[in-house]
Amino acid sequence: MADPIRHSKVLILGAGPAGYTAALYAARAELKPVVLAGPEPGGQLTTTTEVENYPGYPKGITGPVMMDNFRDQAERFGTETVYDLANEVELSQRPFRVVGDSGIYTCDALIIATGASAKYLGLPNEQRLRNKGVTACATCDGSFFRGQNVAVIGGGDTAMEEATYLTRMCASVHLIHRRDSFRASKVMQRRVLDNPKITVHWNRAVKDVLGDDGVTGLKLASTVGGSDEQLDVTGMFLAIGHEPNSKPFRGLIDMDEQGYIKIAKPGTTYTNVPGVFVSGDVADRVYRQAISAAGTGCMAAIDAERWLAEHG
């Protein structure tokens, strides 16, 4: 039996802040959007405990509850959420075609909101202690470590920015890097090296994350030989990069060298393929915040609505 084909005016790939905000606006414009929720419905916020930096929640809110609210609000106006994963995309002609695990989806306009995933070290305890002291976003979670000793892992501009930011609220910041020199820009390096609250641990790799219900320390291994050492910290911030979730679109749509989808018209969400729009972290290598993702989701829905009105 052939897979069922479902057509919609607007198909949205991704169910994070960008995807559901796009769905909300598209639904209110009576475009009856369909959201393919993908492998992680709710996006990265579903792995976050407390969200304190999203406007409108003065007492904070948990990530999963916030994303439930996003979904419920979008569905209130007619959005349909389908829990399927987009494996193959065809953009050469309209209607566009997306092949999922359990069906085939066609659409007149496509909004890509598949997000990005933070890179982790791959340590078993690292995953067990995620959101219990292990995090990949200093801007999101730094305030939870006020007055504490923390570590940042990495050697690029992001690691420098995270370490410098954390000195505003943390007692001390330990910057751990596998090599004996940073790849970050000279300006960013100087800010770190001149900051008395930052201690750099050269030629060190994290061998294990210590702690039961929360991080209590890190076991560090020398990358040039020598004995292991233990570093007492209560937080570990990964700053070794993000990977945009853009693999299904490679070769079909313009991307930069890291796989972030390019904006064809500055100030919009247009891609180089007419009728295909992009929002959220899959196109954002700078901010990667829920509120900026939601903002571009709104833009993508408005762009799609106007494009459909013009092209039919």
C-alpha positions as CSV (number, residue, x, y, z in Angstrom):
1,M,0.0,0.0,0.0
2,A,1.4,3.4,-1.0
3,D,2.2,6.0,1.7
4,P,-0.6,8.6,2.0
5,I,0.0,12.0,0.5
6,R,-1.1,15.0,2.5
7,H,-1.2,18.4,0.9
8,S,-1.2,21.8,2.7
9,K,-0.8,25.4,1.7
10,V,2.0,25.8,4.2
11,L,4.2,23.0,5.6
12,I,6.5,23.8,8.5
13,L,9.4,21.6,9.4
14,G,10.2,21.8,13.1
15,A,8.3,22.3,16.3
16,G,10.4,24.7,18.3
17,P,9.8,28.4,19.0
18,A,10.4,29.3,15.3
19,G,8.2,26.5,13.9
20,Y,5.2,27.1,16.2
21,T,5.4,30.9,16.0
22,A,5.3,30.5,12.2
23,A,2.4,28.1,12.6
24,L,0.5,30.5,14.8
25,Y,0.8,33.4,12.3
26,A,0.0,31.1,9.3
27,A,-3.0,29.6,11.1
28,R,-4.4,33.1,12.0
29,A,-4.0,34.0,8.3
30,E,-6.3,30.9,7.6
31,L,-3.5,29.1,5.7
32,K,-4.2,25.9,7.7
33,P,-0.5,25.0,8.3
34,V,0.8,21.5,9.0
35,V,3.8,21.2,11.4
36,L,6.1,18.2,11.1
37,A,7.4,17.9,14.6
38,G,10.6,16.0,13.8
39,P,12.8,14.0,16.1
40,E,12.6,16.5,19.0
41,P,9.1,18.1,19.3
42,G,9.5,21.4,21.1
43,G,13.1,21.8,20.0
44,Q,16.0,22.5,22.3
45,L,13.7,24.1,24.9
46,T,12.4,20.6,25.8
47,T,15.8,19.8,27.3
48,T,15.9,23.0,29.3
49,T,14.6,23.1,32.9
50,E,13.9,26.8,33.8
51,V,13.5,29.5,31.2
52,E,13.8,33.0,32.8
53,N,14.7,35.2,29.9
54,Y,11.6,34.9,27.7
55,P,9.4,38.0,28.1
56,G,6.0,37.5,29.7
57,Y,7.0,35.0,32.3
58,P,8.2,37.1,35.3
59,K,8.5,34.0,37.5
60,G,10.1,31.8,34.8
61,I,8.7,28.7,33.2
62,T,10.1,25.3,32.3
63,G,11.1,24.7,28.7
64,P,8.7,21.7,28.1
65,V,5.7,23.7,29.5
66,M,6.5,26.7,27.4
67,M,6.6,24.6,24.3
68,D,3.3,22.9,25.2
69,N,1.9,26.5,25.4
70,F,3.4,27.3,22.0
71,R,1.8,24.2,20.5
72,D,-1.6,24.7,22.1
73,Q,-1.8,28.3,21.0
74,A,-0.9,27.4,17.4
75,E,-3.4,24.5,17.3
76,R,-6.1,26.7,18.8
77,F,-6.2,28.6,15.4
78,G,-6.1,25.5,13.2
79,T,-2.5,24.3,13.1
80,E,-2.2,20.5,12.7
81,T,0.8,18.9,14.3
82,V,2.1,15.6,12.8
83,Y,4.7,13.6,14.7
84,D,6.8,12.6,11.7
85,L,10.4,13.1,10.6
86,A,11.3,14.6,7.3
87,N,13.9,12.3,5.6
88,E,13.8,13.5,2.0
89,V,12.9,16.8,0.4
90,E,12.2,17.7,-3.2
91,L,12.3,21.4,-4.0
92,S,12.8,21.4,-7.8
93,Q,9.1,22.1,-8.5
94,R,5.9,23.0,-6.8
95,P,4.1,21.7,-5.0
96,F,7.2,20.9,-2.9
97,R,7.4,17.3,-1.6
98,V,8.6,16.0,1.7
99,V,9.0,12.3,2.4
100,G,8.6,11.3,6.1
101,D,8.7,8.0,8.0
102,S,5.0,7.6,7.8
103,G,3.8,9.6,4.9
104,I,4.4,12.0,2.0
105,Y,3.7,15.7,2.4
106,T,3.3,18.3,-0.4
107,C,2.9,22.0,0.0
108,D,2.7,25.3,-1.9
109,A,5.1,27.0,0.5
110,L,7.6,25.5,2.9
111,I,9.0,27.0,6.1
112,I,12.2,25.4,7.4
113,A,12.5,25.7,11.2
114,T,14.5,22.6,12.0
115,G,16.9,24.3,14.4
116,A,20.4,23.4,15.4
117,S,21.9,21.0,17.9
118,A,24.7,21.8,20.4
119,K,27.7,19.6,20.1
120,Y,28.6,17.6,23.1
121,L,31.7,15.6,24.1
122,G,29.9,12.2,24.1
123,L,30.6,11.3,27.7
124,P,28.0,9.1,29.4
125,N,27.9,11.3,32.5
126,E,27.7,14.4,30.4
127,Q,24.3,13.3,29.1
128,R,23.1,12.1,32.5
129,L,23.9,15.5,34.0
130,R,22.4,17.7,31.2
131,N,20.5,20.5,32.9
132,K,21.9,19.4,36.2
133,G,25.1,21.4,35.8
134,V,25.9,20.5,32.2
135,T,24.6,23.0,29.6
136,A,25.5,24.5,26.2
137,C,24.2,28.0,26.7
138,A,25.7,30.5,29.1
139,T,23.2,33.2,28.1
140,C,20.3,30.8,28.9
141,D,21.7,29.2,32.1
142,G,24.5,31.4,33.5
143,S,22.4,33.1,36.2
144,F,21.7,29.7,37.8
145,F,25.4,29.5,38.7
146,R,25.7,32.9,40.4
147,G,28.6,32.9,42.8
148,Q,29.8,29.4,41.8
149,N,32.9,28.0,40.1
150,V,32.3,26.8,36.6
151,A,34.1,25.5,33.5
152,V,33.8,26.4,29.8
153,I,35.0,23.9,27.2
154,G,36.3,25.2,23.9
155,G,38.8,27.4,22.2
156,G,36.9,29.5,19.6
157,D,35.1,32.8,19.8
158,T,32.0,31.2,21.3
159,A,34.1,29.8,24.2
160,M,35.7,33.2,24.8
161,E,32.3,34.9,24.7
162,E,30.8,32.4,27.1
163,A,33.7,32.5,29.5
164,T,33.7,36.3,29.6
165,Y,29.9,36.5,30.0
166,L,30.0,34.0,33.0
167,T,32.5,36.2,34.9
168,R,29.7,38.7,35.5
169,M,27.9,36.3,37.8
170,C,30.3,33.4,38.7
171,A,33.0,33.4,41.3
172,S,35.5,31.9,38.9
173,V,35.6,30.5,35.3
174,H,37.9,27.7,34.2
175,L,38.5,27.6,30.4
176,I,39.5,24.2,29.2
177,H,41.1,23.7,25.8
178,R,42.7,20.7,24.1
179,R,45.5,22.7,22.6
180,D,48.2,25.2,23.6
181,S,46.7,28.0,21.6
182,F,43.2,29.4,20.9
183,R,41.6,29.5,17.4
184,A,39.5,32.5,18.6
185,S,40.1,36.0,17.3
186,K,43.0,37.9,18.9
187,V,40.6,40.5,20.4
188,M,38.5,37.8,22.1
189,Q,41.6,36.0,23.3
190,R,42.9,39.1,24.9
191,R,39.7,39.7,26.8
192,V,39.9,36.2,28.3
193,L,43.7,36.3,29.1
194,D,43.4,39.7,30.7
195,N,40.4,38.7,32.9
196,P,41.5,37.8,36.5
197,K,38.4,35.7,37.0
198,I,39.3,33.3,34.1
199,T,41.9,30.5,34.5
200,V,43.0,28.8,31.3
201,H,43.8,25.1,31.4
202,W,45.9,24.4,28.3
203,N,46.3,21.0,26.7
204,R,43.5,19.5,28.7
205,A,40.5,17.4,27.7
206,V,37.5,16.5,29.8
207,K,37.7,12.8,30.6
208,D,34.6,12.5,32.9
209,V,32.0,14.7,34.5
210,L,31.6,14.0,38.2
211,G,28.5,14.1,40.4
212,D,25.3,12.3,41.2
213,D,22.4,14.7,41.2
214,G,24.5,17.6,40.0
215,V,28.0,18.4,38.7
216,T,30.6,18.4,41.5
217,G,33.7,18.4,39.3
218,L,35.5,17.4,36.1
219,K,38.2,14.8,35.6
220,L,40.8,16.3,33.2
221,A,43.3,14.4,31.1
222,S,46.4,15.9,29.6
223,T,46.6,15.9,25.8
224,V,50.4,15.9,25.8
225,G,51.0,13.2,28.4
226,G,50.9,13.3,32.1
227,S,48.5,12.4,34.9
228,D,44.8,13.1,35.2
229,E,43.6,15.9,37.6
230,Q,40.3,16.8,39.1
231,L,38.8,20.2,38.9
232,D,36.1,21.2,41.4
233,V,33.3,23.0,39.6
234,T,29.5,23.0,39.8
235,G,28.8,23.7,36.2
236,M,30.2,22.8,32.7
237,F,29.4,24.9,29.7
238,L,30.0,23.3,26.3
239,A,31.2,25.8,23.7
240,I,32.5,23.6,21.0
241,G,29.9,24.6,18.4
242,H,26.5,23.9,17.1
243,E,25.4,21.8,14.1
244,P,22.4,23.2,12.1
245,N,19.8,20.5,11.4
246,S,20.0,21.0,7.6
247,K,21.2,17.7,6.2
248,P,18.0,17.0,4.2
249,F,18.4,20.2,2.3
250,R,22.1,19.9,1.3
251,G,22.5,20.4,-2.4
252,L,19.0,21.8,-2.7
253,I,19.3,25.2,-1.1
254,D,22.1,27.7,-0.5
255,M,24.1,27.2,2.8
256,D,27.3,28.5,4.3
257,E,30.3,26.3,4.9
258,Q,28.9,25.1,8.3
259,G,25.5,24.1,6.9
260,Y,23.5,27.2,8.1
261,I,20.8,28.0,5.5
262,K,21.5,31.4,3.9
263,I,19.0,34.2,3.7
264,A,18.7,35.3,0.1
265,K,17.2,38.8,0.8
266,P,18.5,40.5,3.9
267,G,15.8,41.5,6.4
268,T,13.5,38.6,5.2
269,T,13.3,34.9,5.6
270,Y,13.5,34.1,1.8
271,T,15.9,31.4,0.7
272,N,17.3,31.2,-2.8
273,V,14.4,28.8,-3.7
274,P,11.2,30.7,-4.3
275,G,8.4,29.6,-1.9
276,V,10.9,28.2,0.6
277,F,11.5,30.3,3.8
278,V,13.7,29.7,6.8
279,S,13.5,30.7,10.4
280,G,15.2,29.9,13.7
281,D,18.6,28.4,14.6
282,V,19.0,26.5,11.3
283,A,19.8,30.0,9.8
284,D,21.1,31.7,12.9
285,R,24.7,31.2,13.9
286,V,24.9,34.2,16.2
287,Y,22.0,34.5,18.7
288,R,20.4,31.1,19.0
289,Q,17.8,32.3,21.5
290,A,14.1,31.3,21.8
291,I,12.9,34.8,21.3
292,S,15.0,35.5,18.2
293,A,13.8,32.2,16.8
294,A,10.2,33.1,17.5
295,G,10.7,36.5,15.8
296,T,12.0,34.9,12.6
297,G,9.1,32.4,12.7
298,C,6.7,35.3,12.7
299,M,8.6,36.8,9.7
300,A,8.6,33.5,7.8
301,A,4.8,33.1,8.1
302,I,4.2,36.7,6.9
303,D,6.7,36.2,4.1
304,A,5.0,33.0,3.1
305,E,1.5,34.5,3.3
306,R,2.5,37.4,1.0
307,W,4.3,35.2,-1.4
308,L,1.3,32.9,-1.7
309,A,-1.0,35.8,-2.3
310,E,1.3,37.0,-5.1
311,H,2.0,33.6,-6.7
312,G,-1.3,31.8,-6.0
